[in-house]
Amino acid sequence: MRCRKGGYMSRYKVMVDDNFHYMDEDERYELGTFSTIEEAVATCKQLIDDDLRESAKGKNYTPDELYDYYVSFGSDPFIVALDSQDGRPSFSAWN
């Protein structure tokens, strides 16, 4: 998809909520915009992997304990489709 100035228009925006500040939009930030859903999903997954890796550093969490820590304190990325025809892409950081 081309924008009027000849470049490519980004179609997907990755936004990040903070699980510790659940429902507090003041804590939300934009991570970036991407031209494909695959790029947006890969970015979300990378952020989650980085969060899990950092949270587990120096700790002896079981997988369940690490998950519980993540859903309480980790980043919660989500994708917003900028092309209204796409609706809201399906992506769940918790899954």
Secondary structure, DSSP 8 states (H G I E B T S, - for coil): -B-TTSSB---EEEEEEEGGGTT-GGG-EEEEEESSHHHHHHHHHHHHHHHHHHHHTT----HHHHHHHHHHHSEEEEEEESSGGG-S----TT-
